[in-house]
Amino acid sequence: MYEFDAKTVKDQIVVWIRDFFEENGKDCKAVVAISGGKDSSVVAALCVEALGKDRVFGVLLPNGEQADIDASKMLVAHLGIDHAVVNIKDSFDGMMGALEKDLPVEISKQTRTNLPARLRMAATYAAAQSMNGRVANTCNLSEDWVGYATRYGDGAGDFSPLSKLTVQEVKAVGRELGLPEKLVEKTPIDGLSGLTDEENLGFTYAALDQYIRTGVCEDDEVRAKIDRKRALNKFKLELMPHFAYEGPVLAKDN
């Protein structure tokens, strides 16, 4: 029977992060977009344990006023990491204004929902590039399974510590890291509609996590909904399709 050992997995991820930076960014900083939720909190804490707090930088990214930004500030203070607050409101308003002016169609609700995530990732990469950093992806397996991430937004990154862990497992690792319970158990919301992630999804993470790890979902309607989301969104986890031209490539490829 499957059992999750939070301490062992936490230690393994720490080693994995160190190995990644040894091979892909020796002496670079880990740059983490800090939302104040469990995922970015756990990723930042893992990076601090792996690299030391001097090599972890947090980017707080409100879109105007962010009601729960105190959670983000709590995390950076708890970890003792340097950070910057980059407000994306002007960028968002400017982009929306240009789109509304020049596109021949009405801007969709989904566009308004996903644009802030993509602007946040653009800002995070800009910060990382300016300080010779590597951007941490903060998605978990549960969200990825049903496509609850924005492609080229929060779904992007240079390395992904949590993408094979469910929500319940991420929380367990967070407790193992000694994070404040308020951050570990903070109810995730989409930041736009005021709805929680689970309200948007139409099922609980507990049900999703159980289905992922055991294949069991007692509610047939929920199982069908999960399977449908999985099928529709699986492409988000795959490499961009490319035309398979078989021309010769003779350059050295280490």
N, C-alpha and C positions, 0 to 999 in steps of 0.2 A: 504493500500500500504506500502511495506517495506521501511523504512528509517533507515539509519545508524547514530547513535548518538555517535560520536567519543569520546567525553568527558566521557559519561556514561560508554562506553565499556572500555575505558582506565582505569577509576577508578575501574571497576569490575576486570580487569585483575591484577591490582596492589594488590587488596585484595586477589585474588586467589593465586598469587605468595607468598604472606606472609603466607597464610594458608598452602600452600604446604611445605614451609620450616619449619613451626612450627611442622608439622606432620612428615616430611621426612628428615629433616636436620637442626634441630635447631642449630643456630650459624654457620652453614656452609656458604661457599661462593657460589654464582652463577658464573659458569665459562662459558664464551661465546666465541665461535670461531668468530672472527671479520673479515669479508670480506670487509667491507667498503660499502656494499650495504644496502638497506633499511631494510631488514629483521633483520640482525644481529644488525644494529643500533637501531631499535625500540625495539628489545628484550633486549639489554643492557640497554637502557634508562628506560624501564619498570622495570627492576631489580634494577636499582639505585633508582628509586622512591619508590619501594617496600621495599628494604633492606638497602639502604644507599650505597654510593659509596665505602666505605671501605669493603663491602661484595660482591663486583662484580669484577671479574678478567677477562681481555680480553686476548685471545691468537690469535696473528697474525701469519698466516701460509703460507708464500709465498713458491712457488716451484721454487727456483732460484730467478730470477728477476721478480718482480710483478709490472707491469706498473702503477696500480692504488692503490698501497699501501698507498699513501698519504691520501686517503680517510679513510682508517682504522686508521691512525695516527691522522687524524682530529677528528674522533669520540672519541677515548680514551682521547684526550686532552679536547674536549668539555665536556665530562662527568667527567673528573678528576679521572679516574679509573686506578689502577695498571694494567700492562700488560707485556707480554713477546712476543718476536718475535722468533718463532721456525720455521726455514727453513727446509722444508721436502725434499729438492732436493737430498741430499745424500741417504736418505731412499728410495725415488722413484727410483733413478738410481740403487741402490743396488738391490732392488726388481725386477726391470725390467731386470737387467743383469742376475739375477738368473733364472727368468722365461724363458728368451730367451735361456739360456744355457741348461736348463733341461727339459722344456716342449716339448713334441713331436709334437706340433702344432705351427703355427705362432701366435704371440700375436695379438689379435684383436684390432681394433680401440676403441671399447667400453671398453675394459680392460684398455687401456691407459687413457681413459677419466675418468673412475670411480676410478681407483687406487688412484689418489691424494686425492679425497674426503674421501676415507676410511683411508688413512694415516693421513689426517688432524684430523679426528675424533679420531683415536687412540692416537694422540698427545694430543688432548683436554682432553680425558679421563685420560691420564697419568698425565697431569697437575692437573686435578680435584682430582684424587686419592691422589696425593702427598700433596695437601693442604686441604683435607677434604671438597671437593666441590661437587656440583651437576651440571651436564652439561645441558645447555639450548639447546633445539632443536629450530631451527630458521625457519622451513618450514612454509609456509602459505597454506591456503585452495586451492588457485588456482593451485599452483605447485603440491600439493598432489593429486588434482583431476585428473590430467593427468599424474601422475607419474614422474614429473620432479624433481626428487631427487634420490640420490644414496642410495640404501638400505645398512644399516650399515655404511654409510658415513654421509652426511648432513641430511639424514633421521633419524638418531639416536638421542638419548638424554634422559635425565631423566624427563624433564618436558617441555611442549610445549605451550607457551603463544599465538601463532598466528595461530595454525593449523585449526581454525574455521573462520579465517578472510581472505577475498579475498585481492588481491593486492591493489585495490583501497582503501579498508578499512584499510589496514596496513599503507598506505601513510597518510590517514586521522589521524590515531592515532599518527604517527610520527610528524605531524604538531602540534597536540594537546600537544605533549611532548616538543615542542620547538626545535626540531632538525633542523640543518641547511638544507635549501632547497636542497643544492647540494647532501646531503646524501639521502634525501627522494626521490628525482627524479633521482638519479643516474641510468643510463641505465644498466641493468644487462647483463653481458656477461659470457660465459661458462669458460673463463680463459684458453682455449686451442686452439680452432679454431679461436678465434677472433670474432665469430658470437654472436649476441645478443640472449637472451633467446627466444624472439619472432621469430627471424629468424630460430632458431632451431626447435621451435614448429610448425611454419607454420601458426600462427594466433596471434592476439594481446591479451594481458591480458584484455583489455577493453571488447573485444568480449566474452572471456571466463568468465569473472566476471559477465557480463550481463546474460549469459546463466545459470550460476550457481544459481544466485539469482532470476531470472524471468522465466527461462525455455524457453526464447526466443533467437533465433539466426537466423538473417535474411538470412545468407549465408548457404545454405544447405550443401555445401562442407565442410565448416568450422565445422558445427555442426556434420557431420559424422566423421570428423577427431577427434574432441574432444571426441565423444562417443567411438570411437575405442581405443583411448589412455586410456580412463577411464577403459574400459573393460580389456585391456591388463595389466594394471598396478595396478588394485585395490588390488591385493594380497600384495603389498608393505605395505598397511596400516593394514593388518590383522596379528593376532598372528600366530606364526609358527604352522602349522598343526601337530597334535600328535596322536599317536595311543591311542585309548580310552580303555585302559585296566581297568577293573572294580575291581581290587584287593582291599582288605580292606586298608584303611588309618586311623589308630586309634590314631596317634599322635595329640596333641592339635594344632589347626590351628586358631590363633587369627584373 
